[in-house]
Amino acid sequence: MKLSFEKSRDGRSFPILPPLDVPREDLPEGLLRKSPPRLPQMAQPDISRHYTELAKRTHGVNDGFYPLGSCTMKYNPKLNDEMAALPGFTGIHPLQPPETAQGCLEVLFAAERLLCLITGMDAMTFQPAAGAHGEFTGVLLIKAWHDARGDKKRAKIIVPDSAHGTNPATASMTGYQVVNVPSDSEGGVDMAALREAVGDDTAGLMLTNPNTLGIFDKNILEITRVVHEAGGLNYYDGANLNAVMGIARPGDMGFDVVHLNLHKTFSTPHGGGGPGSGAVGCKARLEPFLPKPRVVRCKDGFAFSDPERSVGSVKAFYGNFLVTLRALVYMLTLGADGLRDAAQNAVLNANYMMKGLSDVYDVAYPGICMHEFVLTLEKLKKERGVSAMDVAKSMLDYGMHPPTMYFPLIVKEALMIEPTETESRETLDQAIAVLREIRARADSDPGSLHDAPLNTPVRRLDEVGAARHPVLKYNFDGVSD
């Protein structure tokens, strides 16, 4: 399809902005552009049709099954959006006096209390804008705690090989040396390797639980005990909390700090890059180091307060407020029983689908999974030449979004599948039937899978070329602008 620039015609317009309702101020001459911006000029019908055409070329949760694994939430209740669109929330300004924004402060305070209850933490900040940002903030708390005690020898962070890929990057960004610990035969942390890795230079452990294999580590209490006995702190990557919320709490497992993906576990998907929220909770001993400011209750309502030994602000103002608001609405709507049901249904759906495929595909780590499971197509590729990429691309021809491919890295030819709690049994049965049919085609006509997808707006793309040589701007008349 043509780009909006290619559909542009000089003189076409559609006034969508309201009339200016504030005094006009002209910019200083030195700040003015030398030439007008080269923006598309289109009429309203053309704009509407352009974006409708774009929408028809994409696959979203409204189009069909969307089993993308790991950090993905597919449920975005419209009630959340309605509450977030209330003028009392959208018309707020971050610089206005706190006494004029009491409702917003109460939202932050109430969300903190509920999420602390769910995670077993004592305090929480909503400043981080995403999961990896939350990780970074959480490890900053660990570092600040060790520094405050004068324990300068703590230089290492232990990261299991089944963790999210951002965990080692986070530890490195905060100045720590990353110590990798392998998984055992059941997909959990190798306890012998962990005991060998810890020492008086251990600052902490970063653990994704359930991990990227979809497994809840059965040695979780022993893991945190080993790290604590070595003088380290335990960090819980809560990106997969949707499998355990309302059932098990990181704070009860021995963890000192946790980050949550509010944009996943508590709805509000952040498709398109944002906004997100990587809320960070901690135990009382780390509370003095939380980012500033925090919301506290006082005799006249709510106010801001700076923790005494704060690591400083990690984002302007108070984070992505409307994401926190949506999360609060989600929690209040479902209640304790509803949140527990969501987690249980996520686990049930994943195990149901895994069982329906386990006789035709190899499961990387057989046994009960949590919210997601991982298939390995290593044997299928060797015997039939059909890769994980081939199977994933073939699903597009059946009106289904592919699962996560080639992750986690410790599984060869991996397909990570997360059905989520919102899918019906009929949808799961259909997905199972499709994947079984694709598996049968791998035996009878493997070549047909190499050409997939056949029925999508575009065929198989050069993803490596797109990643290494992206074209990010339009070339007007073939001349770089």
GUKE-409541 format. One record per residue (C-alpha): residue in three letters; z, y, x. Coordinates in steps of 0.5 Angstrom, whole numbers, plus 2048, in hexadecimal, padded with zeros to 3 digits. Example, Ala and Ser with C-alpha at 12.3 -4.5 7.8 and 13.67 -1.06 7.14 Angstrom:
<rs>
<res:ALA; Z:810; Y:7F7; X:819>
<res:SER; Z:80E; Y:7FE; X:81B>
</rs>
This chain:
<rs>
<res:MET; Z:800; Y:800; X:800>
<res:LYS; Z:7FF; Y:807; X:802>
<res:LEU; Z:805; Y:80B; X:805>
<res:SER; Z:807; Y:812; X:801>
<res:PHE; Z:804; Y:816; X:807>
<res:GLU; Z:7FD; Y:813; X:805>
<res:LYS; Z:7FE; Y:814; X:7FE>
<res:SER; Z:800; Y:81B; X:7FF>
<res:ARG; Z:7FB; Y:821; X:7FC>
<res:ASP; Z:7FC; Y:828; X:7FE>
<res:GLY; Z:7FF; Y:82C; X:7F9>
<res:ARG; Z:801; Y:826; X:7F5>
<res:SER; Z:809; Y:827; X:7F3>
<res:PHE; Z:80E; Y:825; X:7EE>
<res:PRO; Z:815; Y:82A; X:7EE>
<res:ILE; Z:81A; Y:825; X:7EE>
<res:LEU; Z:820; Y:82A; X:7F1>
<res:PRO; Z:824; Y:82E; X:7EC>
<res:PRO; Z:823; Y:836; X:7ED>
<res:LEU; Z:827; Y:839; X:7F3>
<res:ASP; Z:82E; Y:83B; X:7F0>
<res:VAL; Z:832; Y:83E; X:7F6>
<res:PRO; Z:830; Y:844; X:7FA>
<res:ARG; Z:82A; Y:843; X:7FE>
<res:GLU; Z:82B; Y:844; X:806>
<res:ASP; Z:825; Y:844; X:80B>
<res:LEU; Z:826; Y:840; X:811>
<res:PRO; Z:826; Y:844; X:818>
<res:GLU; Z:81F; Y:844; X:81B>
<res:GLY; Z:820; Y:840; X:820>
<res:LEU; Z:822; Y:83A; X:81C>
<res:LEU; Z:81C; Y:83A; X:818>
<res:ARG; Z:816; Y:835; X:819>
<res:LYS; Z:810; Y:837; X:81C>
<res:SER; Z:80C; Y:834; X:817>
<res:PRO; Z:80D; Y:831; X:810>
<res:PRO; Z:810; Y:82A; X:80F>
<res:ARG; Z:80A; Y:825; X:80E>
<res:LEU; Z:80D; Y:822; X:808>
<res:PRO; Z:809; Y:81E; X:802>
<res:GLN; Z:806; Y:822; X:7FD>
<res:MET; Z:806; Y:81E; X:7F6>
<res:ALA; Z:806; Y:81E; X:7EF>
<res:GLN; Z:80C; Y:81B; X:7EB>
<res:PRO; Z:808; Y:815; X:7E8>
<res:ASP; Z:805; Y:814; X:7EF>
<res:ILE; Z:80C; Y:814; X:7F2>
<res:SER; Z:80F; Y:80F; X:7EC>
<res:ARG; Z:809; Y:80A; X:7ED>
<res:HIS; Z:80A; Y:80A; X:7F5>
<res:TYR; Z:811; Y:808; X:7F5>
<res:THR; Z:810; Y:803; X:7EF>
<res:GLU; Z:80B; Y:800; X:7F3>
<res:LEU; Z:80F; Y:800; X:7F9>
<res:ALA; Z:815; Y:7FC; X:7F5>
<res:LYS; Z:810; Y:7F7; X:7F3>
<res:ARG; Z:80E; Y:7F5; X:7FA>
<res:THR; Z:816; Y:7F4; X:7FC>
<res:HIS; Z:81A; Y:7EE; X:7FA>
<res:GLY; Z:821; Y:7F0; X:7F7>
<res:VAL; Z:827; Y:7ED; X:7F4>
<res:ASN; Z:824; Y:7EF; X:7ED>
<res:ASP; Z:81E; Y:7EB; X:7EF>
<res:GLY; Z:821; Y:7E4; X:7F0>
<res:PHE; Z:825; Y:7E0; X:7F5>
<res:TYR; Z:828; Y:7E3; X:7FB>
<res:PRO; Z:82C; Y:7DF; X:7FF>
<res:LEU; Z:82C; Y:7E3; X:805>
<res:GLY; Z:832; Y:7E0; X:809>
<res:SER; Z:838; Y:7E4; X:80C>
<res:CYS; Z:83A; Y:7EB; X:80B>
<res:THR; Z:836; Y:7EC; X:805>
<res:MET; Z:838; Y:7EE; X:7FE>
<res:LYS; Z:834; Y:7ED; X:7F8>
<res:TYR; Z:838; Y:7F0; X:7F2>
<res:ASN; Z:838; Y:7F7; X:7F1>
<res:PRO; Z:83B; Y:7F8; X:7EA>
<res:LYS; Z:838; Y:7FE; X:7E6>
<res:LEU; Z:83F; Y:800; X:7E4>
<res:ASN; Z:841; Y:802; X:7EB>
<res:ASP; Z:83B; Y:806; X:7EC>
<res:GLU; Z:83D; Y:80A; X:7E5>
<res:MET; Z:844; Y:80B; X:7E8>
<res:ALA; Z:841; Y:80E; X:7EE>
<res:ALA; Z:83C; Y:812; X:7EB>
<res:LEU; Z:842; Y:816; X:7E7>
<res:PRO; Z:841; Y:81E; X:7E8>
<res:GLY; Z:849; Y:81E; X:7EB>
<res:PHE; Z:847; Y:819; X:7F0>
<res:THR; Z:840; Y:81B; X:7F2>
<res:GLY; Z:841; Y:823; X:7F2>
<res:ILE; Z:847; Y:822; X:7F7>
<res:HIS; Z:847; Y:826; X:7FE>
<res:PRO; Z:84A; Y:823; X:804>
<res:LEU; Z:84D; Y:829; X:806>
<res:GLN; Z:850; Y:82C; X:7FF>
<res:PRO; Z:858; Y:82C; X:7FF>
<res:PRO; Z:85B; Y:825; X:7FE>
<res:GLU; Z:85F; Y:828; X:7F8>
<res:THR; Z:858; Y:829; X:7F5>
<res:ALA; Z:856; Y:822; X:7F6>
<res:GLN; Z:85C; Y:81D; X:7F4>
<res:GLY; Z:857; Y:818; X:7F0>
<res:CYS; Z:853; Y:817; X:7F6>
<res:LEU; Z:85A; Y:816; X:7FA>
<res:GLU; Z:85D; Y:811; X:7F5>
<res:VAL; Z:856; Y:80D; X:7F5>
<res:LEU; Z:857; Y:80C; X:7FD>
<res:PHE; Z:85F; Y:80B; X:7FC>
<res:ALA; Z:85E; Y:806; X:7F7>
<res:ALA; Z:858; Y:802; X:7FA>
<res:GLU; Z:85C; Y:802; X:801>
<res:ARG; Z:862; Y:7FF; X:7FD>
<res:LEU; Z:85E; Y:7FA; X:7F9>
<res:LEU; Z:85A; Y:7F8; X:800>
<res:CYS; Z:860; Y:7F7; X:804>
<res:LEU; Z:863; Y:7F2; X:7FE>
<res:ILE; Z:85D; Y:7EE; X:7FF>
<res:THR; Z:85D; Y:7EE; X:806>
<res:GLY; Z:864; Y:7EE; X:808>
<res:MET; Z:864; Y:7F4; X:80C>
<res:ASP; Z:868; Y:7FA; X:80C>
<res:ALA; Z:864; Y:800; X:80C>
<res:MET; Z:85C; Y:801; X:80C>
<res:THR; Z:857; Y:807; X:80E>
<res:PHE; Z:850; Y:808; X:80A>
<res:GLN; Z:84D; Y:80C; X:810>
<res:PRO; Z:848; Y:807; X:813>
<res:ALA; Z:841; Y:807; X:810>
<res:ALA; Z:83F; Y:7FF; X:811>
<res:GLY; Z:842; Y:7F9; X:813>
<res:ALA; Z:840; Y:7FA; X:81B>
<res:HIS; Z:844; Y:801; X:81A>
<res:GLY; Z:84A; Y:7FD; X:817>
<res:GLU; Z:84A; Y:7F8; X:81D>
<res:PHE; Z:84A; Y:7FE; X:822>
<res:THR; Z:84F; Y:801; X:81F>
<res:GLY; Z:854; Y:7FB; X:81E>
<res:VAL; Z:853; Y:7FA; X:825>
<res:LEU; Z:854; Y:801; X:827>
<res:LEU; Z:85B; Y:800; X:823>
<res:ILE; Z:85C; Y:7FA; X:828>
<res:LYS; Z:85B; Y:7FE; X:82E>
<res:ALA; Z:85F; Y:803; X:82C>
<res:TRP; Z:865; Y:7FF; X:82B>
<res:HIS; Z:865; Y:7FB; X:832>
<res:ASP; Z:864; Y:802; X:835>
<res:ALA; Z:86A; Y:805; X:831>
<res:ARG; Z:86E; Y:800; X:834>
<res:GLY; Z:86B; Y:801; X:83B>
<res:ASP; Z:868; Y:7FA; X:83B>
<res:LYS; Z:862; Y:7FC; X:83F>
<res:LYS; Z:860; Y:7F5; X:842>
<res:ARG; Z:85E; Y:7F3; X:83B>
<res:ALA; Z:856; Y:7F3; X:83C>
<res:LYS; Z:853; Y:7ED; X:838>
<res:ILE; Z:851; Y:7EB; X:831>
<res:ILE; Z:850; Y:7E4; X:82F>
<res:VAL; Z:84A; Y:7E3; X:82B>
<res:PRO; Z:848; Y:7DC; X:828>
<res:ASP; Z:841; Y:7DB; X:828>
<res:SER; Z:841; Y:7DA; X:821>
<res:ALA; Z:843; Y:7E1; X:820>
<res:HIS; Z:83E; Y:7E7; X:81D>
<res:GLY; Z:83A; Y:7E9; X:822>
<res:THR; Z:83D; Y:7F0; X:822>
<res:ASN; Z:844; Y:7EE; X:824>
<res:PRO; Z:842; Y:7ED; X:82C>
<res:ALA; Z:83E; Y:7F4; X:82B>
<res:THR; Z:844; Y:7F7; X:828>
<res:ALA; Z:849; Y:7F4; X:82E>
<res:SER; Z:844; Y:7F7; X:833>
<res:MET; Z:843; Y:7FE; X:830>
<res:THR; Z:84B; Y:7FE; X:830>
<res:GLY; Z:84B; Y:7FD; X:838>
<res:TYR; Z:84D; Y:7F6; X:837>
<res:GLN; Z:84B; Y:7EF; X:83B>
<res:VAL; Z:848; Y:7EA; X:836>
<res:VAL; Z:84A; Y:7E3; X:837>
<res:ASN; Z:846; Y:7DE; X:833>
<res:VAL; Z:84A; Y:7D8; X:830>
<res:PRO; Z:845; Y:7D2; X:82D>
<res:SER; Z:846; Y:7CF; X:827>
<res:ASP; Z:848; Y:7C8; X:826>
<res:SER; Z:844; Y:7C2; X:823>
<res:GLU; Z:847; Y:7C4; X:81C>
<res:GLY; Z:844; Y:7CB; X:81C>
<res:GLY; Z:84B; Y:7CE; X:81E>
<res:VAL; Z:84E; Y:7D2; X:824>
<res:ASP; Z:84F; Y:7CD; X:82A>
<res:MET; Z:857; Y:7CD; X:82A>
<res:ALA; Z:857; Y:7CA; X:832>
<res:ALA; Z:852; Y:7D0; X:834>
<res:LEU; Z:856; Y:7D5; X:830>
<res:ARG; Z:85C; Y:7D3; X:833>
<res:GLU; Z:859; Y:7D3; X:83A>
<res:ALA; Z:856; Y:7DA; X:839>
<res:VAL; Z:85C; Y:7DE; X:837>
<res:GLY; Z:861; Y:7E1; X:83C>
<res:ASP; Z:865; Y:7E7; X:83E>
<res:ASP; Z:85E; Y:7EB; X:83E>
<res:THR; Z:85C; Y:7E9; X:837>
<res:ALA; Z:85C; Y:7EF; X:832>
<res:GLY; Z:85A; Y:7EB; X:82C>
<res:LEU; Z:856; Y:7E7; X:828>
<res:MET; Z:850; Y:7E9; X:823>
<res:LEU; Z:84F; Y:7E3; X:81E>
<res:THR; Z:84A; Y:7E3; X:819>
<res:ASN; Z:84D; Y:7DF; X:813>
<res:PRO; Z:84A; Y:7DB; X:810>
<res:ASN; Z:845; Y:7DB; X:816>
<res:THR; Z:83E; Y:7DC; X:816>
<res:LEU; Z:83D; Y:7D4; X:815>
<res:GLY; Z:840; Y:7D5; X:80E>
<res:ILE; Z:847; Y:7D1; X:810>
<res:PHE; Z:84E; Y:7D3; X:80F>
<res:ASP; Z:851; Y:7D2; X:816>
<res:LYS; Z:857; Y:7CC; X:814>
<res:ASN; Z:85A; Y:7CE; X:81B>
<res:ILE; Z:85B; Y:7D6; X:819>
<res:LEU; Z:863; Y:7D6; X:819>
<res:GLU; Z:863; Y:7D3; X:820>
<res:ILE; Z:85D; Y:7D7; X:822>
<res:THR; Z:861; Y:7DE; X:821>
<res:ARG; Z:868; Y:7DB; X:823>
<res:VAL; Z:864; Y:7D9; X:82A>
<res:VAL; Z:862; Y:7E0; X:82B>
<res:HIS; Z:868; Y:7E3; X:829>
<res:GLU; Z:86C; Y:7DF; X:82E>
<res:ALA; Z:868; Y:7E2; X:833>
<res:GLY; Z:869; Y:7E9; X:831>
<res:GLY; Z:863; Y:7EA; X:82E>
<res:LEU; Z:861; Y:7ED; X:827>
<res:ASN; Z:85D; Y:7EA; X:822>
<res:TYR; Z:857; Y:7ED; X:81E>
<res:TYR; Z:854; Y:7EA; X:818>
<res:ASP; Z:84C; Y:7EB; X:817>
<res:GLY; Z:84D; Y:7EC; X:80F>
<res:ALA; Z:845; Y:7EC; X:80E>
<res:ASN; Z:846; Y:7E5; X:80A>
<res:LEU; Z:84C; Y:7E7; X:806>
<res:ASN; Z:848; Y:7E6; X:800>
<res:ALA; Z:849; Y:7DE; X:801>
<res:VAL; Z:851; Y:7DF; X:801>
<res:MET; Z:853; Y:7E5; X:7FE>
<res:GLY; Z:859; Y:7E4; X:7F9>
<res:ILE; Z:85A; Y:7DD; X:7FC>
<res:ALA; Z:85C; Y:7DE; X:803>
<res:ARG; Z:85E; Y:7E5; X:807>
<res:PRO; Z:85C; Y:7E6; X:80E>
<res:GLY; Z:863; Y:7E9; X:80F>
<res:ASP; Z:867; Y:7E3; X:80D>
<res:MET; Z:862; Y:7DF; X:812>
<res:GLY; Z:865; Y:7E3; X:818>
<res:PHE; Z:860; Y:7E9; X:819>
<res:ASP; Z:862; Y:7F0; X:81B>
<res:VAL; Z:85C; Y:7F3; X:819>
<res:VAL; Z:856; Y:7F2; X:814>
<res:HIS; Z:84F; Y:7F6; X:812>
<res:LEU; Z:84C; Y:7F5; X:80B>
<res:ASN; Z:845; Y:7F6; X:809>
<res:LEU; Z:846; Y:7F9; X:803>
<res:HIS; Z:83F; Y:7FA; X:802>
<res:LYS; Z:83F; Y:7F2; X:801>
<res:THR; Z:845; Y:7EF; X:7FF>
<res:PHE; Z:847; Y:7F4; X:7FA>
<res:SER; Z:840; Y:7F6; X:7F8>
<res:THR; Z:83B; Y:7FC; X:7F9>
<res:PRO; Z:836; Y:7F9; X:7FD>
<res:HIS; Z:834; Y:7FD; X:803>
<res:GLY; Z:82C; Y:7FB; X:803>
<res:GLY; Z:828; Y:800; X:807>
<res:GLY; Z:82D; Y:802; X:80C>
<res:GLY; Z:833; Y:805; X:808>
<res:PRO; Z:837; Y:807; X:806>
<res:GLY; Z:83C; Y:802; X:808>
<res:SER; Z:844; Y:802; X:809>
<res:GLY; Z:847; Y:7FE; X:80E>
<res:ALA; Z:84F; Y:7FF; X:80C>
<res:VAL; Z:854; Y:7FD; X:811>
<res:GLY; Z:85B; Y:7FA; X:810>
<res:CYS; Z:860; Y:7F9; X:815>
<res:LYS; Z:868; Y:7F7; X:815>
<res:ALA; Z:86D; Y:7FC; X:815>
<res:ARG; Z:86E; Y:7FC; X:81D>
<res:LEU; Z:866; Y:7FE; X:81D>
<res:GLU; Z:867; Y:803; X:818>
<res:PRO; Z:869; Y:809; X:81C>
<res:PHE; Z:862; Y:809; X:820>
<res:LEU; Z:85E; Y:809; X:81A>
<res:PRO; Z:858; Y:80E; X:819>
<res:LYS; Z:85A; Y:815; X:816>
<res:PRO; Z:85B; Y:817; X:811>
<res:ARG; Z:85E; Y:812; X:80C>
<res:VAL; Z:860; Y:813; X:805>
<res:VAL; Z:868; Y:813; X:803>
<res:ARG; Z:86C; Y:814; X:7FD>
<res:CYS; Z:870; Y:81A; X:7FD>
<res:LYS; Z:875; Y:81D; X:7F7>
<res:ASP; Z:86F; Y:821; X:7F5>
<res:GLY; Z:86A; Y:81C; X:7F5>
<res:PHE; Z:865; Y:81A; X:7FB>
<res:ALA; Z:864; Y:81D; X:802>
<res:PHE; Z:861; Y:81C; X:808>
<res:SER; Z:865; Y:81A; X:80E>
<res:ASP; Z:863; Y:819; X:816>
<res:PRO; Z:866; Y:812; X:819>
<res:GLU; Z:86B; Y:814; X:81F>
<res:ARG; Z:867; Y:810; X:824>
<res:SER; Z:860; Y:810; X:821>
<res:VAL; Z:85A; Y:80E; X:824>
<res:GLY; Z:856; Y:814; X:821>
<res:SER; Z:851; Y:814; X:81C>
<res:VAL; Z:84B; Y:80F; X:81C>
<res:LYS; Z:847; Y:813; X:817>
<res:ALA; Z:847; Y:81A; X:814>
<res:PHE; Z:84C; Y:81B; X:80E>
<res:TYR; Z:84E; Y:814; X:80A>
<res:GLY; Z:848; Y:80F; X:80B>
<res:ASN; Z:843; Y:80E; X:805>
<res:PHE; Z:848; Y:810; X:800>
<res:LEU; Z:843; Y:80D; X:7FA>
<res:VAL; Z:843; Y:806; X:7FD>
<res:THR; Z:84A; Y:806; X:7FD>
<res:LEU; Z:84A; Y:808; X:7F6>
<res:ARG; Z:845; Y:803; X:7F4>
<res:ALA; Z:84A; Y:7FE; X:7F7>
<res:LEU; Z:850; Y:800; X:7F3>
<res:VAL; Z:84C; Y:800; X:7ED>
<res:TYR; Z:84A; Y:7F9; X:7EF>
<res:MET; Z:851; Y:7F6; X:7F0>
<res:LEU; Z:854; Y:7FA; X:7EA>
<res:THR; Z:84F; Y:7F7; X:7E5>
<res:LEU; Z:84F; Y:7EF; X:7E8>
<res:GLY; Z:857; Y:7EF; X:7E9>
<res:ALA; Z:85A; Y:7EA; X:7EE>
<res:ASP; Z:858; Y:7E4; X:7EA>
<res:GLY; Z:851; Y:7E7; X:7EA>
<res:LEU; Z:851; Y:7E8; X:7F1>
<res:ARG; Z:853; Y:7E1; X:7F2>
<res:ASP; Z:84E; Y:7DE; X:7ED>
<res:ALA; Z:848; Y:7E2; X:7F1>
<res:ALA; Z:84B; Y:7DF; X:7F8>
<res:GLN; Z:84B; Y:7D8; X:7F5>
<res:ASN; Z:844; Y:7D8; X:7F1>
<res:ALA; Z:841; Y:7DA; X:7F8>
<res:VAL; Z:844; Y:7D4; X:7FB>
<res:LEU; Z:842; Y:7D0; X:7F6>
<res:ASN; Z:83B; Y:7D2; X:7F5>
<res:ALA; Z:83A; Y:7D1; X:7FD>
<res:ASN; Z:83D; Y:7CA; X:7FD>
<res:TYR; Z:839; Y:7C8; X:7F7>
<res:MET; Z:832; Y:7CB; X:7FA>
<res:MET; Z:834; Y:7C7; X:801>
<res:LYS; Z:835; Y:7C1; X:7FD>
<res:GLY; Z:82F; Y:7C1; X:7FA>
<res:LEU; Z:82B; Y:7C2; X:800>
<res:SER; Z:82F; Y:7BE; X:805>
<res:ASP; Z:82B; Y:7B8; X:804>
<res:VAL; Z:824; Y:7BB; X:806>
<res:TYR; Z:827; Y:7C0; X:80B>
<res:ASP; Z:82C; Y:7C0; X:811>
<res:VAL; Z:832; Y:7C4; X:810>
<res:ALA; Z:834; Y:7C7; X:816>
<res:TYR; Z:83C; Y:7C5; X:815>
<res:PRO; Z:83C; Y:7C0; X:80F>
<res:GLY; Z:843; Y:7C1; X:80B>
<res:ILE; Z:845; Y:7C6; X:806>
<res:CYS; Z:843; Y:7CD; X:807>
<res:MET; Z:845; Y:7D3; X:805>
<res:HIS; Z:840; Y:7D9; X:802>
<res:GLU; Z:83A; Y:7D7; X:806>
<res:PHE; Z:838; Y:7D1; X:80A>
<res:VAL; Z:833; Y:7D0; X:810>
<res:LEU; Z:82D; Y:7CB; X:810>
<res:THR; Z:82A; Y:7C9; X:817>
<res:LEU; Z:822; Y:7C8; X:817>
<res:GLU; Z:822; Y:7C6; X:81E>
<res:LYS; Z:820; Y:7BE; X:81D>
<res:LEU; Z:81B; Y:7C0; X:817>
<res:LYS; Z:818; Y:7C5; X:81C>
<res:LYS; Z:818; Y:7BF; X:822>
<res:GLU; Z:815; Y:7BA; X:81D>
<res:ARG; Z:810; Y:7BE; X:818>
<res:GLY; Z:80F; Y:7C5; X:81C>
<res:VAL; Z:813; Y:7C9; X:816>
<res:SER; Z:817; Y:7CE; X:818>
<res:ALA; Z:81D; Y:7D2; X:815>
<res:MET; Z:818; Y:7D8; X:814>
<res:ASP; Z:813; Y:7D4; X:811>
<res:VAL; Z:818; Y:7D1; X:80C>
<res:ALA; Z:81B; Y:7D8; X:80B>
<res:LYS; Z:814; Y:7DB; X:80A>
<res:SER; Z:812; Y:7D6; X:805>
<res:MET; Z:817; Y:7D8; X:800>
<res:LEU; Z:814; Y:7DE; X:7FF>
<res:ASP; Z:80E; Y:7DB; X:7FC>
<res:TYR; Z:813; Y:7D8; X:7F7>
<res:GLY; Z:816; Y:7DF; X:7F5>
<res:MET; Z:81C; Y:7DE; X:7F9>
<res:HIS; Z:81F; Y:7E2; X:7FF>
<res:PRO; Z:820; Y:7DF; X:805>
<res:PRO; Z:827; Y:7DD; X:808>
<res:THR; Z:829; Y:7E0; X:80F>
<res:MET; Z:825; Y:7DD; X:814>
<res:TYR; Z:827; Y:7DA; X:81B>
<res:PHE; Z:82E; Y:7DC; X:81B>
<res:PRO; Z:833; Y:7DB; X:81D>
<res:LEU; Z:831; Y:7DA; X:824>
<res:ILE; Z:835; Y:7D4; X:825>
<res:VAL; Z:830; Y:7D0; X:820>
<res:LYS; Z:829; Y:7CE; X:822>
<res:GLU; Z:824; Y:7D0; X:81D>
<res:ALA; Z:829; Y:7D2; X:818>
<res:LEU; Z:829; Y:7D4; X:811>
<res:MET; Z:82F; Y:7D8; X:80E>
<res:ILE; Z:82F; Y:7D7; X:806>
<res:GLU; Z:834; Y:7DB; X:802>
<res:PRO; Z:833; Y:7DA; X:7FB>
<res:THR; Z:839; Y:7DF; X:7F9>
<res:GLU; Z:83D; Y:7DF; X:7F3>
<res:THR; Z:839; Y:7E2; X:7EE>
<res:GLU; Z:833; Y:7DD; X:7ED>
<res:SER; Z:833; Y:7D8; X:7E8>
<res:ARG; Z:833; Y:7D0; X:7E8>
<res:GLU; Z:82B; Y:7D1; X:7E6>
<res:THR; Z:829; Y:7D5; X:7EB>
<res:LEU; Z:82D; Y:7D1; X:7F0>
<res:ASP; Z:829; Y:7CB; X:7EE>
<res:GLN; Z:822; Y:7CF; X:7EE>
<res:ALA; Z:824; Y:7D1; X:7F5>
<res:ILE; Z:826; Y:7CA; X:7F7>
<res:ALA; Z:81F; Y:7C7; X:7F4>
<res:VAL; Z:81B; Y:7CC; X:7F8>
<res:LEU; Z:81E; Y:7CA; X:7FF>
<res:ARG; Z:81D; Y:7C3; X:7FD>
<res:GLU; Z:816; Y:7C4; X:7FB>
<res:ILE; Z:815; Y:7C8; X:802>
<res:ARG; Z:818; Y:7C2; X:806>
<res:ALA; Z:813; Y:7BD; X:802>
<res:ARG; Z:80E; Y:7C2; X:804>
<res:ALA; Z:810; Y:7C2; X:80C>
<res:ASP; Z:80F; Y:7BA; X:80B>
<res:SER; Z:808; Y:7BA; X:808>
<res:ASP; Z:805; Y:7C1; X:80A>
<res:PRO; Z:809; Y:7C4; X:80F>
<res:GLY; Z:803; Y:7C9; X:811>
<res:SER; Z:803; Y:7CC; X:80A>
<res:LEU; Z:80A; Y:7CF; X:80C>
<res:HIS; Z:808; Y:7D2; X:812>
<res:ASP; Z:803; Y:7D7; X:80E>
<res:ALA; Z:809; Y:7D9; X:809>
<res:PRO; Z:80A; Y:7DD; X:806>
<res:LEU; Z:803; Y:7DD; X:802>
<res:ASN; Z:805; Y:7E1; X:7FB>
<res:THR; Z:809; Y:7E7; X:7FE>
<res:PRO; Z:806; Y:7EE; X:7FE>
<res:VAL; Z:805; Y:7ED; X:806>
<res:ARG; Z:805; Y:7E7; X:80A>
<res:ARG; Z:809; Y:7E4; X:810>
<res:LEU; Z:80A; Y:7EA; X:814>
<res:ASP; Z:80B; Y:7EB; X:81B>
<res:GLU; Z:812; Y:7EC; X:81B>
<res:VAL; Z:813; Y:7EC; X:823>
<res:GLY; Z:80E; Y:7F2; X:824>
<res:ALA; Z:811; Y:7F6; X:81E>
<res:ALA; Z:817; Y:7F6; X:821>
<res:ARG; Z:815; Y:7F7; X:828>
<res:HIS; Z:810; Y:7FC; X:826>
<res:PRO; Z:812; Y:800; X:820>
<res:VAL; Z:80D; Y:805; X:81D>
<res:LEU; Z:812; Y:80A; X:81A>
<res:LYS; Z:80E; Y:810; X:818>
<res:TYR; Z:807; Y:812; X:815>
<res:ASN; Z:802; Y:814; X:81A>
<res:PHE; Z:7FE; Y:81A; X:816>
<res:ASP; Z:7F7; Y:819; X:817>
<res:GLY; Z:7F8; Y:815; X:81D>
<res:VAL; Z:7FC; Y:81A; X:821>
<res:SER; Z:803; Y:819; X:823>
<res:ASP; Z:807; Y:81E; X:81F>
</rs>
